[in-house]
Amino acid sequence: MKVIIAGAGLGGLTAGLALRRAGFDVNVYEAAPMLGEVGAGLTLSRGAQAAFRALGIQDRVAKFACRSASLPFMHYRSGAVLAGAYDNSDGLPDDGTADVARQIHRADLHSVLALTFAEHGPAVVTGHNLNAVAQDSAQVIARFANGASVTGGVLIGADGVRSVVREAVIASDKPRFTGQLAYRFLVPAARAEPFMGAGRSGVYIGPRRTFNRYTLRGGAVVNCVGIVSSNTWTDEGWSTPAGTEEIQKAFSGWHKDVLGLIGEAEAAIKWGLFDRAPLPSWTNGRITLLGDAAHAMLPFLGMGAAMSIEDGMILARAFVVEREPEAALARYEAARLPRTALVHAKSVEQGKRTQARYPDRYNGSAAPAADPAILGYDPVIAPI
Ligand SMILES: Cc1cc2nc3c(=O)[nH]c(=O)nc-3n(C[C@H](O)[C@H](O)[C@H](O)COP(=O)(O)OP(=O)(O)OC[C@H]3O[C@@H](n4cnc5c(N)ncnc54)[C@H](O)[C@@H]3O)c2cc1C
């Protein structure tokens, strides 16, 4: 059976690779004219890395990733550690075998996935912006803005938070602006050093704001993300520039290390945070959704990318168990709906806890970031 995937993000590529490994004929169609170097840091949960081990790419991923085992939470003014403790090996690369969270530049992970996908069959087909889908009891047709169309047995909409597939066949809702704005910038490690006394990974928490920083690329660069409440609507894309003064103003009065890092900011961008209300179902016949298209969520647990990777793994497993397309998609959805709804809700809760009025009261052991139900999920062995 031929599988069509719309969208070559982390979710679409993981699903494509896992399905190819399971023997399926898969093609991935991407709207962008080429696969490029975009984005910055993201967190790889232990479950996402379990998927990479099963797909035989964890050693490639580990070459670009840095450990993030401890992740202390610190007070926004005093810098006092409120939860967790700094681990000396955090922020450093390793061989990827330890069962810990890691952090990686999105572009590095994306290139590992795209290259490995192409080693097992045709490469991603770029410049194909899907704009219509149709299906009957035997097949699915995907149509693209460039006039091309393809036919297959199933179609996976892995086309991100503004999913065309979702709007066409699943739900006509729009992504919601959550009233929060994220700033992201990079600082070369040598220039960041004076401000990293509290360890190479960690989150400062304060009223209505958080500031997270961790190292990427073998420890060469520090990825910083500040999230603030804002009524200003900002595009959710990944390329709107942000000025240093604007970020300094947003974090005025915060710990000197936060302000020091902001003072060294390079390539700062900003984007509005959008999410989706959880759906009661995201499958329609031979068409389903995956990743942000199905369940975009807030970044406070750093689980958005991991959810799309878990989805890809479970989707491929469902097709191994059920060869009939509708049955496979139903099995995939049944396994993923409760998991993603839980992580969606817990991400909201984590955001409230880390942006609370009195950060001194942050109870690390009760927070979702320490919840084994979230952190312990393994998509390779989870029941489906
Ligand atoms: C350019 C970019 C940069 C990002 N940078 C970061 C980052 O630095 N840190 C972070 O935590 N998260 C980042 N994200 C978000 C993060 O990758 C996702 O939240 C998460 O990985 C879920 O992945 P996904 O595959 O569901 O969606 P995405 O990663 O958003 O991928 C969706 C893909 O579908 C493609 N697409 C969209 N519409 C169509 C269409 N009609 N036809 C064909 N293809 C289509 C998009 O171009 C994209 O490649 C970024 C996303 C993008 C698209």
The ligand as an SDF file (V2000), in Angstrom:
LIG
                    3D

 53 58  0  0  0  0  0  0  0  0999 V2000
   10.4980   26.0140   10.2010 C   0  0  0  0  0  0  0  0  0  0  0  0
   10.2060   25.4940   11.5830 C   0  0  0  0  0  0  0  0  0  0  0  0
   11.0970   25.7800   12.6230 C   0  0  0  0  0  0  0  0  0  0  0  0
   10.8300   25.3310   13.9030 C   0  0  0  0  0  0  0  0  0  0  0  0
   11.7260   25.5910   14.9060 N   0  0  0  0  0  0  0  0  0  0  0  0
   11.4970   25.1330   16.1510 C   0  0  0  0  0  0  0  0  0  0  0  0
   12.4180   25.3850   17.2120 C   0  0  0  0  0  0  0  0  0  0  0  0
   13.4170   26.0440   17.0310 O   0  0  0  0  0  0  0  0  0  0  0  0
   12.1370   24.8810   18.4460 N   0  0  0  0  0  0  0  0  0  0  0  0
   11.0130   24.1420   18.6860 C   0  0  0  0  0  0  0  0  0  0  0  0
   10.7980   23.6810   19.8130 O   0  0  0  0  0  0  0  0  0  0  0  0
   10.1240   23.8880   17.7120 N   0  0  0  0  0  0  0  0  0  0  0  0
   10.3420   24.3610   16.4460 C   0  0  0  0  0  0  0  0  0  0  0  0
    9.4370   24.1210   15.4550 N   0  0  0  0  0  0  0  0  0  0  0  0
    8.2080   23.3900   15.8000 C   0  0  0  0  0  0  0  0  0  0  0  0
    8.4670   21.9500   16.0050 C   0  0  0  0  0  0  0  0  0  0  0  0
    9.2950   21.4370   14.9850 O   0  0  0  0  0  0  0  0  0  0  0  0
    7.1150   21.2520   16.0080 C   0  0  0  0  0  0  0  0  0  0  0  0
    6.3200   21.8160   17.0380 O   0  0  0  0  0  0  0  0  0  0  0  0
    7.2090   19.8110   16.3250 C   0  0  0  0  0  0  0  0  0  0  0  0
    8.3980   19.2550   15.8730 O   0  0  0  0  0  0  0  0  0  0  0  0
    6.0360   19.0610   15.6990 C   0  0  0  0  0  0  0  0  0  0  0  0
    6.4260   18.6390   14.4240 O   0  0  0  0  0  0  0  0  0  0  0  0
    5.4650   18.4600   13.2160 P   0  0  0  0  0  0  0  0  0  0  0  0
    6.1980   17.5670   12.2650 O   0  0  0  0  0  0  0  0  0  0  0  0
    4.1100   18.0860   13.6290 O   0  0  0  0  0  0  0  0  0  0  0  0
    5.3080   19.9170   12.6040 O   0  0  0  0  0  0  0  0  0  0  0  0
    6.3600   20.8850   11.9460 P   0  0  0  0  0  0  0  0  0  0  0  0
    7.7210   20.6600   12.4820 O   0  0  0  0  0  0  0  0  0  0  0  0
    5.7660   22.2430   12.0380 O   0  0  0  0  0  0  0  0  0  0  0  0
    6.4030   20.4380   10.4050 O   0  0  0  0  0  0  0  0  0  0  0  0
    5.3170   20.6190    9.5120 C   0  0  0  0  0  0  0  0  0  0  0  0
    5.8790   20.5530    8.1050 C   0  0  0  0  0  0  0  0  0  0  0  0
    4.7770   20.5750    7.1780 O   0  0  0  0  0  0  0  0  0  0  0  0
    5.0770   21.4820    6.1350 C   0  0  0  0  0  0  0  0  0  0  0  0
    3.8150   21.9250    5.5640 N   0  0  0  0  0  0  0  0  0  0  0  0
    2.9450   22.8250    6.0810 C   0  0  0  0  0  0  0  0  0  0  0  0
    1.8640   22.9510    5.2890 N   0  0  0  0  0  0  0  0  0  0  0  0
    2.0580   22.1010    4.2430 C   0  0  0  0  0  0  0  0  0  0  0  0
    1.2890   21.7850    3.0870 C   0  0  0  0  0  0  0  0  0  0  0  0
    0.1050   22.3610    2.8510 N   0  0  0  0  0  0  0  0  0  0  0  0
    1.7840   20.8710    2.2100 N   0  0  0  0  0  0  0  0  0  0  0  0
    2.9940   20.2700    2.4340 C   0  0  0  0  0  0  0  0  0  0  0  0
    3.7590   20.5470    3.5170 N   0  0  0  0  0  0  0  0  0  0  0  0
    3.3010   21.4380    4.4080 C   0  0  0  0  0  0  0  0  0  0  0  0
    5.8800   22.5690    6.8390 C   0  0  0  0  0  0  0  0  0  0  0  0
    6.6420   23.3240    5.9160 O   0  0  0  0  0  0  0  0  0  0  0  0
    6.7500   21.7490    7.7680 C   0  0  0  0  0  0  0  0  0  0  0  0
    7.9310   21.2940    7.1560 O   0  0  0  0  0  0  0  0  0  0  0  0
    9.6560   24.5680   14.1550 C   0  0  0  0  0  0  0  0  0  0  0  0
    8.7650   24.2790   13.1130 C   0  0  0  0  0  0  0  0  0  0  0  0
    9.0430   24.7160   11.8300 C   0  0  0  0  0  0  0  0  0  0  0  0
    8.0800   24.3840   10.6860 C   0  0  0  0  0  0  0  0  0  0  0  0
  1  2  1  0
  2  3  1  0
  2 52  2  0
  3  4  2  0
  4  5  1  0
  4 50  1  0
  5  6  2  0
  6  7  1  0
  6 13  1  0
  7  8  2  0
  7  9  1  0
  9 10  1  0
 10 11  2  0
 10 12  1  0
 12 13  2  0
 13 14  1  0
 14 15  1  0
 14 50  1  0
 15 16  1  0
 16 17  1  0
 16 18  1  0
 18 19  1  0
 18 20  1  0
 20 21  1  0
 20 22  1  0
 22 23  1  0
 23 24  1  0
 24 25  2  0
 24 26  1  0
 24 27  1  0
 27 28  1  0
 28 29  2  0
 28 30  1  0
 28 31  1  0
 31 32  1  0
 32 33  1  0
 33 34  1  0
 33 48  1  0
 34 35  1  0
 35 36  1  0
 35 46  1  0
 36 37  1  0
 36 45  1  0
 37 38  2  0
 38 39  1  0
 39 40  1  0
 39 45  2  0
 40 41  1  0
 40 42  2  0
 42 43  1  0
 43 44  2  0
 44 45  1  0
 46 47  1  0
 46 48  1  0
 48 49  1  0
 50 51  2  0
 51 52  1  0
 52 53  1  0
M  END
$$$$
